[in-house]
């Protein structure tokens, strides 16, 4: 039987007190009761309880008020709290309590909690995290959620672990790991931890370039393609607290009145149950609405004190569901994750390893309808991930479209090869196939590119700009063709040599890339781009200190070379030099702030100044938070 505990029960209706007092007193515990509305904090402090049991009917009210007062109190916040509520969704909102119970009250679960509390009542202000223990826990999280933690985001993991260890009054990380991985009655602890690891900062209409691309390109294309069956399916994967799917709903209402009478469904999913609860409520603070025009605020939000309530019309358009992208089976008709026309998954894949990203993106391609669109975060790319999508650049935004499986992926030849039986030649019936519109478009695009090369043949500098632009847009075949054309015209063109070296390095041919770099420096030993290439090669080979020397040479020659500052920050990060990383990011940000708004940043993968500014600002904020 658990040792005697001093338990303070707080409940406005006092029903919880009546339910618990006789039973707990009979087991030898000391029980005192009080209604929340008349609960003075000093009385709790004087009582010095070992446990507080707090009854709460809903998120707002006297129960929540006393909870907030306890959390702010220097001594009381160290007292474990068990919350009992009629609202089961509060469990993932209150991730710093010892336990949460939804009514009807579970006596067996309370017994388990009292035993654990009797064994350890410590509130540790700090816990040490030994690397072998963290490695084992990272592996567990990777297997059960797909979330990947490395040195770049390990601090997020450590903060989440610290909060759950404190909430559960565990004495160490190994004790918590055992509870998380090997205890049958750990009451969904994995999802509670995930709730602290995946909360992302977001806002309505966060990406203006994506918004413009949707309004002026992607959605008009989809409406035209779907006008016969008058259906539109949208999926926001990794929706966090709902700003993104609600933004899409508002965008449809504002700009596409022809959808009236259509069957429009917006699915929003996330792995964080706490975020999903916030999303369903549709209540937001000023920060979430910082990019919303006044006219939209007036039409779709109702101001209440410091918060804004989203209109019921918009909330009805979105269905929120729990879904783990790594472990869930999708596409599936049951949850609406199939035949999707527009799939948005922004700043979610950064949580996963490359192998997991490839698996998820492969399932995305299956979930999308033919010619469906996929929008990723600005810092996410399909490079080395998937060849099932073609890339678009419209209205300063990059996004992807599922390729036609017949027209662009060579599946006729592949099918013939796979049908070939051992020892027998494959026989293919002479079937006349219509050429895919997508294939025709691809050939037209190639022909236009070739014509452009011919027109530019006498202008090396323009050829160089076109070749570098193609490289930044990840059109590597076109870029290779243009750089080779440039070097045919002018074999010693220094920047052309650097461009050819970049393409080789991008394919992992570092020795060949190094030769082109050396030739460029021989022609012009004051060319910043050549030293940037040499730094990139060393960086990709893992020689970070030597790469930093080359990046510094770039900055001596051109102090405002944005990518040299940014790549230096990345190298310092991998070397675990947080102060130098912070300094390099600040320099990157300072230069970007002085750059013209519509500028595309060279060697950044085609990012505009505005997009890159947002990426760097976010990374710097994360560093400053450590």
C-alpha positions as CSV (number, residue, x, y, z in Angstrom):
1,X,0.0,0.0,0.0
2,X,1.3,3.5,-0.8
3,X,2.8,5.5,2.1
4,X,0.6,8.2,3.7
5,X,0.2,11.3,1.5
6,X,-1.2,14.7,2.3
7,X,-3.8,15.3,-0.5
8,X,-5.6,18.5,-1.2
9,X,-8.8,18.1,-3.3
10,X,-10.0,21.3,-5.1
11,X,-13.4,21.1,-6.8
12,X,-16.2,23.7,-7.1
13,X,-19.0,21.1,-7.0
14,X,-17.3,19.2,-4.2
15,X,-18.5,16.0,-5.8
16,X,-15.0,14.9,-6.4
17,X,-14.1,15.4,-2.8
18,X,-17.0,13.2,-1.7
19,X,-15.9,10.6,-4.1
20,X,-12.3,10.5,-3.0
21,X,-12.3,11.4,0.7
22,X,-13.8,8.2,2.2
23,X,-11.7,5.9,-0.1
24,X,-8.4,7.8,0.3
25,X,-8.8,8.3,4.1
26,X,-9.5,4.6,4.4
27,X,-6.1,3.9,2.8
28,X,-4.4,6.0,5.4
29,X,-4.0,9.3,3.4
30,X,-4.8,12.7,4.8
31,X,-7.4,14.5,2.7
32,X,-8.5,18.1,2.8
33,X,-11.1,19.7,0.4
34,X,-12.0,23.2,-0.8
35,X,-14.0,24.7,-3.7
36,X,-11.8,26.4,-6.3
37,X,-13.7,29.7,-6.3
38,X,-12.7,30.3,-2.7
39,X,-9.3,28.7,-2.7
40,X,-6.6,31.1,-1.3
41,X,-3.1,30.2,-2.5
42,X,-1.6,30.8,1.0
43,X,-3.8,28.1,2.5
44,X,-2.4,25.6,0.0
45,X,1.1,26.8,0.8
46,X,0.6,26.4,4.5
47,X,-0.9,22.9,4.1
48,X,2.2,21.7,2.2
49,X,0.4,19.0,0.3
50,X,2.1,16.0,-1.4
51,X,-0.5,15.9,-4.1
52,X,-3.2,18.3,-5.4
53,X,-6.3,16.8,-7.1
54,X,-8.0,19.5,-9.1
55,X,-11.6,19.1,-10.5
56,X,-12.2,21.1,-13.8
57,X,-15.3,21.2,-15.9
58,X,-13.9,23.0,-18.9
59,X,-10.8,24.9,-20.1
60,X,-12.0,28.3,-18.8
61,X,-13.3,28.7,-15.3
62,X,-12.3,28.7,-11.7
63,X,-10.5,25.4,-12.0
64,X,-8.2,26.7,-14.7
65,X,-7.6,29.9,-12.8
66,X,-6.4,28.1,-9.7
67,X,-4.2,25.8,-11.9
68,X,-2.5,28.9,-13.4
69,X,-2.0,30.4,-10.0
70,X,-0.4,27.1,-8.8
71,X,1.8,27.0,-11.9
72,X,3.1,30.5,-11.2
73,X,3.8,29.9,-7.5
74,X,7.5,29.3,-6.7
75,X,6.8,26.5,-4.2
76,X,3.4,25.1,-5.3
77,X,4.5,24.5,-8.9
78,X,6.6,21.7,-7.5
79,X,3.6,19.9,-6.1
80,X,2.3,17.1,-8.4
81,X,-1.3,17.8,-9.7
82,X,-3.9,15.3,-10.9
83,X,-6.6,17.0,-13.0
84,X,-10.0,15.4,-13.3
85,X,-12.3,16.9,-16.0
86,X,-15.4,16.3,-18.0
87,X,-13.5,17.5,-21.1
88,X,-11.3,14.6,-22.2
89,X,-9.6,16.8,-24.9
90,X,-7.9,18.8,-22.1
91,X,-5.4,15.9,-21.5
92,X,-3.1,17.0,-24.3
93,X,-3.5,20.6,-23.3
94,X,-2.2,20.1,-19.7
95,X,1.1,18.3,-20.4
96,X,2.8,19.5,-17.2
97,X,0.5,17.7,-14.7
98,X,1.3,14.5,-12.9
99,X,-1.8,12.8,-14.4
100,X,-5.1,13.7,-16.2
101,X,-8.3,11.7,-15.8
102,X,-11.5,12.1,-17.7
103,X,-14.7,11.3,-15.9
104,X,-15.9,8.7,-14.9
105,X,-13.2,8.6,-12.4
106,X,-10.8,5.5,-12.7
107,X,-9.9,4.3,-9.2
108,X,-7.4,1.7,-10.5
109,X,-5.5,4.4,-12.3
110,X,-5.5,6.6,-9.2
111,X,-4.0,3.7,-7.3
112,X,-1.2,3.4,-9.8
113,X,-0.5,7.1,-9.6
114,X,-0.4,7.1,-5.8
115,X,2.1,4.2,-5.8
116,X,4.3,6.0,-8.3
117,X,4.1,9.2,-6.2
118,X,5.0,7.3,-3.0
119,X,8.1,5.9,-4.7
120,X,9.3,9.2,-5.9
121,X,8.0,12.7,-5.0
122,X,11.1,14.7,-6.2
123,X,10.8,17.7,-8.5
124,X,14.2,17.9,-10.3
125,X,15.1,21.3,-11.5
126,X,17.7,19.8,-13.9
127,X,18.3,16.3,-15.3
128,X,21.5,15.1,-16.9
129,X,21.2,13.6,-20.4
130,X,23.9,11.0,-21.1
131,X,24.4,10.4,-24.8
132,X,23.8,6.6,-24.8
133,X,20.5,7.1,-23.0
134,X,19.5,9.8,-25.4
135,X,20.5,7.7,-28.4
136,X,18.3,4.8,-27.3
137,X,15.4,7.2,-26.7
138,X,15.9,8.8,-30.1
139,X,15.8,5.4,-31.7
140,X,12.5,4.6,-29.9
141,X,10.9,7.9,-31.0
142,X,12.1,7.3,-34.6
143,X,10.5,3.8,-34.6
144,X,7.2,4.9,-33.0
145,X,6.6,8.3,-34.5
146,X,9.1,8.8,-37.3
147,X,10.5,11.9,-35.6
148,X,14.2,12.3,-36.1
149,X,16.4,14.2,-33.6
150,X,20.1,15.1,-34.3
151,X,22.4,17.7,-33.0
152,X,20.5,20.4,-34.8
153,X,17.2,19.8,-33.0
154,X,18.3,17.8,-29.9
155,X,17.7,20.8,-27.7
156,X,13.9,20.6,-28.5
157,X,14.0,16.9,-27.4
158,X,15.9,17.7,-24.2
159,X,13.4,20.5,-23.3
160,X,10.4,18.1,-23.9
161,X,12.0,15.3,-21.8
162,X,12.7,17.7,-19.0
163,X,9.1,18.8,-18.8
164,X,7.7,15.3,-18.8
165,X,10.3,14.1,-16.2
166,X,9.4,17.0,-13.9
167,X,5.6,16.4,-14.5
168,X,5.9,12.7,-13.5
169,X,8.4,13.4,-10.7
170,X,10.9,10.9,-12.2
171,X,14.3,10.7,-10.7
172,X,16.3,10.3,-13.9
173,X,16.2,9.9,-17.7
174,X,16.6,6.1,-17.5
175,X,13.6,5.9,-15.2
176,X,11.5,8.0,-17.6
177,X,12.7,5.8,-20.6
178,X,11.6,2.7,-18.8
179,X,8.2,4.3,-18.1
180,X,7.9,5.4,-21.7
181,X,9.0,2.2,-23.4
182,X,8.3,-0.7,-21.0
183,X,5.5,0.2,-18.7
184,X,2.0,-1.1,-19.7
185,X,0.1,1.6,-17.8
186,X,2.0,4.6,-19.0
187,X,-1.3,6.2,-20.3
188,X,-0.4,7.2,-23.8
189,X,2.9,8.8,-22.7
190,X,4.4,8.8,-26.2
191,X,1.7,11.1,-27.5
192,X,2.1,13.4,-24.5
193,X,5.9,13.7,-25.2
194,X,5.2,14.3,-28.9
195,X,2.9,17.1,-27.9
196,X,6.0,18.9,-26.5
197,X,8.2,18.1,-29.4
198,X,6.2,19.1,-32.5
199,X,4.5,22.4,-31.6
200,X,5.4,24.7,-34.5
201,X,5.0,28.5,-34.7
202,X,2.6,29.4,-37.5
203,X,0.2,32.1,-38.6
204,X,-2.6,32.7,-41.1
205,X,-1.4,33.4,-44.7
206,X,2.1,32.8,-43.6
207,X,3.6,32.4,-47.1
208,X,2.5,35.2,-49.4
209,X,4.2,33.6,-52.4
210,X,2.3,30.4,-51.9
211,X,-0.9,32.3,-51.5
212,X,-0.4,34.1,-54.8
213,X,0.6,30.8,-56.6
214,X,-2.6,29.2,-55.3
215,X,-4.9,32.0,-56.3
216,X,-3.4,32.7,-59.7
217,X,-2.2,29.3,-60.9
218,X,-2.8,26.0,-59.0
219,X,-6.4,26.5,-57.9
220,X,-7.6,27.8,-61.3
221,X,-6.0,24.8,-63.0
222,X,-7.7,22.4,-60.5
223,X,-11.1,24.0,-60.9
224,X,-10.8,23.8,-64.7
225,X,-9.8,20.1,-64.5
226,X,-12.5,19.2,-62.0
227,X,-15.4,21.2,-63.4
228,X,-17.1,18.1,-64.8
229,X,-17.5,16.3,-61.4
230,X,-17.5,19.5,-59.3
231,X,-15.3,18.1,-56.5
232,X,-12.3,19.5,-54.8
233,X,-10.2,17.7,-52.2
234,X,-7.5,19.4,-50.1
235,X,-5.3,18.0,-47.4
236,X,-3.2,20.0,-44.9
237,X,-0.7,17.4,-43.5
238,X,0.9,18.6,-40.3
239,X,-1.7,21.3,-39.8
240,X,-0.4,22.3,-36.3
241,X,-3.0,24.6,-34.7
242,X,-5.0,25.0,-37.8
243,X,-4.0,28.3,-39.3
244,X,-3.0,26.8,-42.6
245,X,-6.1,24.8,-43.5
246,X,-8.3,27.7,-42.3
247,X,-6.3,30.0,-44.5
248,X,-7.0,27.8,-47.4
249,X,-10.8,27.8,-46.6
250,X,-10.8,31.6,-46.4
251,X,-8.9,31.8,-49.7
252,X,-11.6,29.6,-51.4
253,X,-14.4,31.8,-50.0
254,X,-12.7,35.0,-51.0
255,X,-11.5,34.2,-54.5
256,X,-13.5,31.3,-55.9
257,X,-17.2,32.0,-55.6
258,X,-17.8,29.5,-58.4
259,X,-17.2,26.7,-55.9
260,X,-20.6,27.4,-54.4
261,X,-22.5,24.1,-54.9
262,X,-19.3,22.1,-55.3
263,X,-18.4,19.2,-53.0
264,X,-15.4,20.8,-51.3
265,X,-13.6,18.9,-48.5
266,X,-10.5,20.1,-46.5
267,X,-8.8,17.5,-44.4
268,X,-6.3,18.7,-41.8
269,X,-4.1,16.2,-39.8
270,X,-1.4,16.3,-37.2
271,X,0.5,14.1,-34.8
272,X,0.1,16.6,-31.9
273,X,-3.3,16.1,-30.2
274,X,-2.9,19.3,-28.2
275,X,-2.5,21.3,-31.5
276,X,-5.6,19.6,-32.9
277,X,-7.7,20.6,-30.0
278,X,-6.7,24.3,-30.4
279,X,-7.4,24.0,-34.2
280,X,-10.9,22.7,-33.6
281,X,-11.7,25.6,-31.2
282,X,-10.7,28.2,-33.7
283,X,-9.5,30.7,-31.2
284,X,-6.3,32.7,-32.0
285,X,-4.1,35.4,-30.6
286,X,-2.9,38.6,-32.3
287,X,0.4,36.9,-33.4
288,X,-1.4,34.3,-35.5
289,X,-3.3,37.0,-37.3
290,X,-0.4,39.3,-37.9
291,X,-0.5,38.8,-41.7
292,X,-4.3,39.0,-42.1
293,X,-5.7,42.1,-43.7
294,X,-8.2,44.2,-41.8
295,X,-11.0,43.4,-44.2
296,X,-10.5,39.7,-43.7
297,X,-10.4,40.1,-39.9
298,X,-13.7,41.9,-40.0
299,X,-15.4,39.2,-42.2
300,X,-14.0,36.0,-40.7
301,X,-13.1,36.8,-37.0
302,X,-14.9,38.0,-33.9
303,X,-12.7,39.9,-31.4
304,X,-13.1,38.9,-27.8
305,X,-10.7,40.5,-25.3
306,X,-7.2,39.6,-26.6
307,X,-8.3,36.7,-28.8
308,X,-10.1,36.2,-32.1
309,X,-12.8,33.6,-32.7
310,X,-12.9,32.2,-36.3
311,X,-16.3,32.2,-37.9
312,X,-18.3,29.0,-37.8
313,X,-18.6,29.2,-41.6
314,X,-14.9,28.7,-42.0
315,X,-14.6,26.1,-39.2
316,X,-17.2,23.9,-40.8
317,X,-15.2,23.7,-43.9
318,X,-12.2,21.8,-42.2
319,X,-12.2,18.4,-40.7
320,X,-9.3,17.7,-38.2
321,X,-8.0,14.2,-37.6
322,X,-5.0,12.7,-35.8
323,X,-2.6,11.1,-38.3
324,X,1.1,10.0,-38.0
325,X,2.6,10.4,-41.5
326,X,5.3,7.8,-40.8
327,X,3.1,5.0,-39.4
328,X,-0.3,5.6,-40.9
329,X,-1.5,3.7,-43.9
330,X,-2.6,6.2,-46.6
331,X,-4.1,7.0,-49.0
332,X,-7.3,5.5,-47.6
333,X,-10.9,6.2,-48.5
334,X,-12.0,5.9,-44.9
335,X,-10.1,9.0,-43.7
336,X,-10.3,11.0,-46.9
337,X,-6.6,10.9,-47.6
338,X,-7.0,9.7,-51.2
339,X,-7.7,11.4,-54.6
340,X,-6.3,14.7,-53.2
341,X,-6.1,17.6,-55.6
342,X,-4.0,19.9,-53.4
343,X,-1.7,18.6,-50.6
344,X,0.1,21.1,-48.4
345,X,2.9,19.7,-46.1
346,X,5.0,22.7,-45.1
347,X,7.9,22.5,-42.6
348,X,6.9,19.0,-41.5
349,X,9.4,16.8,-43.4
350,X,12.3,18.5,-41.5
351,X,11.4,16.3,-38.5
352,X,12.2,13.1,-40.4
353,X,15.2,11.2,-41.7
354,X,15.8,11.1,-45.5
355,X,14.6,7.4,-45.8
356,X,11.4,8.3,-44.0
357,X,10.9,11.5,-46.1
358,X,11.2,9.3,-49.2
359,X,8.6,6.9,-47.9
360,X,6.2,9.7,-47.0
361,X,6.6,11.5,-50.3
362,X,6.0,8.3,-52.2
363,X,2.7,7.9,-50.3
364,X,1.9,11.5,-51.1
365,X,2.3,10.8,-54.8
366,X,-0.2,7.9,-54.4
367,X,-2.6,10.1,-52.4
368,X,-2.7,12.8,-55.0
369,X,-5.0,12.7,-57.9
370,X,-3.4,12.8,-61.4
371,X,-1.8,16.2,-61.9
372,X,-2.4,17.0,-58.2
373,X,-0.3,19.7,-56.5
374,X,2.1,19.4,-53.5
375,X,3.3,22.5,-51.6
376,X,6.3,22.1,-49.2
377,X,8.0,24.5,-46.9
378,X,10.5,27.0,-48.4
379,X,13.5,25.1,-46.9
380,X,12.3,21.7,-48.2
381,X,13.0,20.3,-51.6
382,X,12.5,17.1,-53.7
383,X,16.2,17.0,-54.6
384,X,17.4,13.4,-53.8
385,X,14.0,12.6,-52.5
386,X,11.6,11.7,-55.4
387,X,11.4,11.9,-59.2
388,X,7.6,11.5,-59.1
389,X,7.0,15.3,-59.2
390,X,7.7,18.1,-61.6
391,X,8.8,21.4,-60.1
392,X,7.0,24.7,-60.8
393,X,8.0,28.3,-60.1
394,X,5.1,30.6,-60.2
395,X,4.5,34.0,-58.4
396,X,7.9,33.6,-56.7
397,X,6.8,30.3,-55.2
398,X,8.2,26.8,-55.7
399,X,5.8,23.9,-55.6
400,X,5.3,20.5,-57.2
401,X,2.9,18.6,-59.4
402,X,2.5,14.8,-59.6
403,X,3.8,13.6,-62.9
404,X,1.6,11.7,-65.3
405,X,2.6,8.1,-64.6
406,X,2.5,7.1,-68.3
407,X,3.8,10.2,-70.0
408,X,6.8,11.2,-67.9
409,X,8.1,8.2,-66.0
410,X,8.8,5.8,-68.9
411,X,6.4,3.2,-67.6
412,X,5.8,1.6,-71.0
413,X,9.5,0.4,-71.2
414,X,9.5,-0.4,-67.5
415,X,6.4,-2.5,-67.8
416,X,7.8,-4.4,-70.8
417,X,11.0,-5.2,-68.9
418,X,9.2,-6.3,-65.8
419,X,6.9,-8.6,-67.9
420,X,9.9,-10.4,-69.5
421,X,10.1,-14.0,-68.5
422,X,13.5,-15.7,-67.8
423,X,14.8,-17.3,-71.0
424,X,12.1,-15.9,-73.2
425,X,12.1,-12.6,-75.1
426,X,9.3,-10.2,-74.1
427,X,6.6,-9.7,-76.7
428,X,4.8,-6.4,-76.8
429,X,1.7,-6.1,-78.9
430,X,1.9,-3.2,-81.4
431,X,-0.6,-0.9,-79.6
432,X,-0.8,2.6,-80.8
433,X,-0.5,4.9,-77.8
434,X,-1.6,8.5,-77.7
435,X,1.2,10.8,-76.6
436,X,0.6,12.2,-73.1
437,X,-0.1,16.0,-73.1
438,X,2.5,16.1,-70.3
439,X,5.1,14.5,-72.6
440,X,4.3,16.8,-75.4
441,X,4.7,19.7,-73.0
442,X,8.0,18.4,-71.8
443,X,9.3,18.0,-75.4
444,X,8.0,21.5,-76.2
445,X,9.8,22.9,-73.1
446,X,13.1,21.1,-74.3
447,X,12.7,22.5,-77.8
448,X,12.2,26.0,-76.4
449,X,15.3,25.7,-74.2
450,X,17.3,24.6,-77.3
451,X,16.1,27.5,-79.3
452,X,17.0,29.8,-76.4
453,X,20.5,28.4,-76.4
454,X,20.8,29.2,-80.1
455,X,19.6,32.7,-79.6
456,X,22.0,33.3,-76.8
457,X,25.0,31.7,-78.4
458,X,26.9,35.0,-78.9
459,X,26.3,36.3,-75.4
460,X,28.4,34.4,-72.8
461,X,27.3,36.5,-69.8
462,X,23.6,36.0,-70.6
463,X,24.3,32.3,-71.1
464,X,25.9,32.2,-67.7
465,X,22.9,33.9,-66.0
466,X,20.5,31.5,-67.7
467,X,22.6,28.4,-66.8
468,X,22.9,29.5,-63.1
469,X,19.2,30.2,-63.0
470,X,18.4,26.7,-64.3
471,X,20.8,25.3,-61.7
472,X,19.0,27.2,-58.9
473,X,15.6,25.9,-60.2
474,X,17.1,22.3,-60.0
475,X,16.8,21.9,-63.8
476,X,20.2,20.3,-63.9
477,X,19.9,18.9,-67.5
478,X,19.2,22.3,-68.8
479,X,21.9,23.9,-66.7
480,X,24.5,21.3,-67.9
481,X,23.5,22.0,-71.5
482,X,23.8,25.8,-71.0
483,X,27.2,25.6,-69.2
484,X,28.6,23.3,-71.8
485,X,27.4,25.7,-74.6
486,X,29.1,28.6,-72.7
487,X,32.4,26.7,-72.4
488,X,32.3,25.8,-76.1
489,X,32.1,29.5,-76.9
490,X,34.6,30.6,-74.2
491,X,36.6,27.6,-72.7
492,X,38.3,29.8,-70.1
493,X,35.2,31.6,-68.8
494,X,35.9,31.6,-65.0
495,X,32.3,31.6,-63.9
496,X,31.4,29.0,-66.5
497,X,34.1,26.7,-65.1
498,X,32.7,27.2,-61.6
499,X,29.2,26.4,-62.9
500,X,30.4,23.2,-64.5
501,X,32.2,22.3,-61.2
502,X,29.0,23.0,-59.2
503,X,27.1,20.5,-61.4
504,X,29.8,17.8,-60.9
505,X,29.9,18.4,-57.2
506,X,26.1,18.1,-57.1
507,X,26.4,14.6,-58.6
508,X,29.1,13.6,-56.0
509,X,32.0,13.8,-58.5
510,X,34.2,15.9,-56.2
511,X,37.5,15.1,-57.9
512,X,36.3,16.3,-61.3
513,X,34.6,19.4,-59.6
514,X,37.9,20.2,-58.0
515,X,39.7,20.3,-61.3
516,X,37.2,22.8,-62.7
517,X,37.5,24.9,-59.6
518,X,41.3,25.0,-60.0
519,X,41.0,26.0,-63.7
520,X,38.6,28.8,-62.6
521,X,41.0,30.1,-60.0
522,X,43.9,29.9,-62.5
523,X,41.9,32.2,-64.8
524,X,40.7,34.6,-62.0
525,X,42.2,34.2,-58.6
526,X,40.0,36.9,-57.2
527,X,36.7,35.2,-58.1
528,X,34.6,34.7,-55.0
529,X,32.4,32.0,-56.6
530,X,35.4,29.8,-57.2
531,X,36.3,29.8,-53.5
532,X,32.7,29.2,-52.6
533,X,32.7,26.0,-54.8
534,X,36.0,24.8,-53.2
535,X,34.4,25.4,-49.8
536,X,31.3,23.5,-50.8
537,X,33.3,20.5,-52.0
538,X,35.2,20.4,-48.7
539,X,32.0,20.8,-46.8
540,X,30.3,17.9,-48.5
541,X,33.4,15.8,-47.9
542,X,33.2,16.5,-44.2
543,X,36.3,18.8,-43.9
544,X,34.4,21.5,-42.1
545,X,37.4,23.5,-40.8
546,X,39.0,23.7,-44.2
547,X,35.6,24.6,-45.8
548,X,35.3,27.5,-43.4
549,X,38.7,28.8,-44.5
550,X,37.4,28.9,-48.1
551,X,34.2,30.6,-47.1
552,X,36.3,33.2,-45.3
553,X,38.2,33.8,-48.6
554,X,34.9,34.5,-50.3
555,X,34.0,37.1,-47.7
556,X,37.4,38.8,-47.9
557,X,36.7,39.2,-51.6
558,X,33.0,40.0,-51.3
559,X,31.8,40.8,-47.7
560,X,28.2,40.8,-48.8
561,X,28.2,37.3,-50.3
562,X,25.1,36.0,-48.6
563,X,25.6,32.2,-49.1
564,X,29.2,32.4,-47.8
565,X,27.8,33.7,-44.5
566,X,25.0,31.2,-44.4
567,X,27.1,28.2,-45.3
568,X,29.6,29.3,-42.6
569,X,26.7,29.2,-40.1
570,X,25.8,25.6,-41.2
571,X,29.4,24.5,-40.8
572,X,29.7,26.1,-37.3
573,X,26.5,24.3,-36.4
574,X,27.9,20.9,-37.3
575,X,31.0,21.8,-35.4
576,X,28.8,22.6,-32.3
577,X,30.2,26.2,-32.2
578,X,26.9,27.9,-31.3
579,X,28.4,31.4,-30.8
580,X,30.0,31.5,-34.3
581,X,26.8,30.0,-35.8
582,X,24.8,32.8,-34.2
583,X,27.3,35.4,-35.5
584,X,27.2,34.1,-39.1
585,X,23.4,33.9,-39.1
586,X,23.2,37.5,-37.8
587,X,25.5,38.6,-40.7
588,X,23.4,36.7,-43.2
589,X,20.3,38.4,-41.8
590,X,21.9,41.8,-41.9
591,X,22.8,41.5,-45.6
592,X,19.4,40.1,-46.6
593,X,17.7,43.0,-44.9
594,X,19.7,45.4,-47.1
595,X,18.9,43.4,-50.3
596,X,16.2,44.4,-52.7
597,X,12.9,42.6,-52.0
598,X,12.5,40.6,-55.2
599,X,16.1,39.5,-55.5
600,X,16.8,35.8,-56.0
601,X,19.8,34.8,-53.9
602,X,22.6,33.2,-56.0
603,X,23.5,29.6,-55.1
604,X,20.6,29.3,-52.7
605,X,18.5,26.9,-54.8
606,X,16.4,29.7,-56.3
607,X,15.2,31.2,-53.0
608,X,14.0,34.8,-53.2
609,X,15.2,37.3,-50.7
610,X,11.9,37.3,-48.8
611,X,11.8,33.5,-48.5
612,X,15.5,33.3,-47.4
613,X,14.9,36.1,-44.9
614,X,12.2,34.1,-43.3
615,X,14.3,30.9,-43.2
616,X,17.3,32.6,-41.6
617,X,15.1,34.5,-39.1
618,X,13.6,31.3,-37.9
619,X,17.0,29.6,-37.6
620,X,18.4,32.5,-35.7
621,X,15.4,32.6,-33.3
622,X,16.0,28.9,-32.6
623,X,19.7,29.5,-31.8
624,X,18.8,32.5,-29.5
625,X,16.3,30.2,-27.7
626,X,19.0,27.7,-26.7
